[in-house]
Amino acid sequence: MTSFRFGAVSGAHGDARSWGESAQRLEDAGYSALLVPDTLYTPSPFPALAAAAVTTSTLHLGTWVLAAPLRTPEHTLRETRALVELSNGRFELGLGAGRPQAEQDAAALNVPWGSARDRVDRVQAVLEATRAAFGSAVPITLAASGDRMLRLAGRHAHAVALPLAPTADLDAVAATAKRVREATPAERPPLELSLQVVGVGDDVPEWLRRTAGITPEQLRDSGAIGMLSGDPSRDADALLALRAATGVSYITLSEEYAQRLAPLVAALSGS
């Protein structure tokens, strides 16, 4: 059974010192990874992660997730190589075909967005280039939902960020995890499965309130499996049950909850 680990997602703005200090706090609290989104309203992930690499020694640093259509495979490979060197091998490449709003980012950057097939082709090219350059030394997380993306994950990825709505319940998680397992060749080890925390207690992350208008009441009414209570013992039991039922072991959460959930992280990380 795969051990638990926790990643904090941050799109905060600030100078290099503030990025370094935030990363150090996460490392001290036992988080496995600092993860940075790839949007035009958050800092560019590669320089932000480079700043975090300076003040940390064990914290992994990852893109969450890089929109493959916004860069050529050669560009992504160059930036990956730099982060691998700067972090002494702690970089994790999170990759996807682009969230729906990323089409607007592509237009602003004057790069082609392409069809769904074009975007998955770009993902495949990045995966193959990364594996050719680094072998398995760079862990890859793929945000995958369609059959072709799941097959690519099964062949190339270390982990899958499950493509679930914030309101997804246990049955939805289990069904998606089953699709990942079915797409993974028998000779490969099981992929790490990642699930995002969508709320704690009576709070939901600011970005989720802003983009989807989701309320804590909606999440509770839907049986959202990513809604935590905020009680460390109760939440630990819930995540243990989730892992037993689905195999999910990599929990990601908004950095605004990082200190609040630190006792949970301390209780479960590595177990």
N, C-alpha and C positions, 0 to 999 in steps of 0.2 A: 504494500500500500504506500502510495506516495506521501511524503511528509508535507505538513502544512508550511506554506510561506505566505508572506504578506507584502504587497506592493502599494505604495502611496503615489497617487496621481496628482501632479501639480502643474498648473498653468499660470502660476503667479508671476507677476512682473516685479522686477527688482534688479539691483546691481549684483555683480559677481559675489560680493561679500555675503549678501543675504541668501543667495543660492547655496553658497558653501555652508553657512550656518544652519539653514533648513535641512540640508542633507546630513550634516553631522548629528542633528537632533534625531532624525529618522534612524540613522545607524545606531545611535546610543539606545534607542527604544526597541531595537531588535527587528526592525523592518528588513526585508530581504532586498527590496528594490525601490528606487526612485524612478518614476515613470512620467514622461512629458508628452503631452498631446502634440499633434501636428496640424495646427490651424493657424489662420492669419490673425486671430485675436489672442493668441497665446505666444510666448517666446518661441523662437526657432529652437527645436529640441537639441540639436547637436551642440551649439555653444552653451546652452544652459546646462547640459549634462557635463560638458567639459569643466565648467566652473565647479560643479558638484564633485567631480573626480578629485579635485585638489585637496579637499578637506576630509576625504573619506578613504578607508582602506579595505573594507569588506562589503560595503553597500554596492549592489549591482545597479547599473544605470541603463535605462531602456527607453526606447521610443514607444508611445502608446496611443495609437499606432501610426507608423509612418504611412502616408498616402502614396503608394507606389507610383501613381500616374503623375505626380508633381515633380518627379526627378527622373533622370535617365538612370539605368542600372549602374553606369559608370560613376555617376555623381554619388549615388547611395553607397557604392563600394568604397569610394574615396573617403567619405565621411565616416563610414564604419571602421575603416582601417585606422583613422585618426583617433576615434574613441577607444578602440581596442588598445592602442598604444598608450594613450593618456590615462586610461583607467587600469592599466596593467591587467588586461583581460577580463574586466568586469562588465563589459558592454553586452547588452541583450538587444537584438533587433526585433522590435515589434512591427509588423507589416500588415497592410491590408490594401484592398482595392479602392479605398476611399469612401468615407461616409457620404450620405446624400448631399450635404451642404458643401462638400469639397469641390463640387463642380464650380461653385462661385470662386473658390480659391484659385482654381486652375485658370479661370478667366482673368482674375486680377493679376496673376503671375504670367499671363500670356503664354501658357503652355496648353497643349491639346488635352482634352479630357477623354475623348474617345468613347466607343461603345463599351458595354459590359464585357464583351469578349476581349476588346483591346486592353482594358484595365487588368483583367486576369492574366492576359499575356504578359503585361508588364510585371505583375507580381511574380509570375513564373520565371521571367528573365532575371529578376533580382535574386530570387531564391537560388537559382542555378549558379549565378555569378558568386554569391556569397559562399555557397558550399564549395565551389571550385577554388576559391581563394583561401578559405579558412577551415574547410572540412567541417567537423562538428564542434570546433573550438568556440564558435559564436552561437549561443542559443538563439533560436528563432521562435517567436510567438506569432502565429497567424490568426488574424481576425477572419474567421471563415464561416460561411453559411451555405452557399451553394455547393452542389455536388462536386464540381471541378475544384473549387477552393478546398474542400475537405480532402479530396484526393491529393492535392498538392501538400496539404498539411501532413497527411499520412506518410508521404514520401520524404518530406524535407524538414518539418518543424519539430521543435522540442515541446511546444505547448500550443494550445488553442484557446483564444479568448472567445468564449461561447457567445454567439450572436443572439442575445435574448432581450426582450422588452423589459423595462423596469418592473413591470407587473408579473413577470414570469413566476409560476409556482413550481413546486417540486416536480410535478409530472412533466412540465415543459423542460426543466433542466435535465431530467432523466432521459427524455426522448432525444434531446439534442446530444447529450453525452453518448447515447447509443449510436447515433449517426457517426460521431467521430470515431468510435471504436470500430465500426464496420468499414470505415474508409482507411483504416490503418493496416498496412500489410502485417501478416502474422509474424514475420521475422523481425519486426521493429518492436521496441519496448512500448508500452502504453504511453500515450501523450499526456502531459500534464494538462489539466483542465482548469481554466480560470473563470471566476465569477466575480462580478462587481457588486460591492455593497451599494445599495440605492437609498439607504436612509438609516438613521440611528435614533431610536426613541421617537420623538415628535419632530424630527428634523429630516429634511432631504437636502442634498447638496445644492448650492446656489446655481450651478450650471443646469441642473435638472429642473429646478423650478423655472429658470429662465427659458429654457428651450422647449420644455414639454408641459409645463404647468402642472406637474405631478405634485400631489399632496400626500402627507403621511396617511391620511384616512383612505385614500385610493389604494395605496400600497398594502395597508393592512387588510382592507376588504377583499383584495384580489389574492391574498395569501402569498404575497411576494416573498420569495425565498431569500432575496437579498436585503430584506428589511431586518435590521438587528434591533434588539431591545435596549442595548446600552448596559445591560447587566453582564459582567464578564463570565460568570458561571453559566448563566442561562444561554448566552450566545455561544460559549464553548460547546455546550451540549448540542446546540442546534447545528453547528458546523461539523461536529463529529458525526452526527446523524446524516447530514448532507453528504459528507464524504463516503460514508458507508453505503448510501443509496445510489450515488451517482459517480463517485470517483473524483469529484471536485476537491482540489487541495490548494490552489493558488487563489488567494482572496485579494482583490484590489479595492481600493477605497480612495475617496477624495482626501487630499492632505488636510483639509479642514477638520477631519475626524481623527487625525493621526495620534494626537496626544490622548484624546478621549478613549480610543480603542487600544492604547498601549498595553493595559493589563491583559487584554484578550490575546494580543500578539505575543506577549511574554509567556502566556500559559500554553499556547498551541504551536508556536514556531518550532519546526524541527521534529515535532511529534507525529 
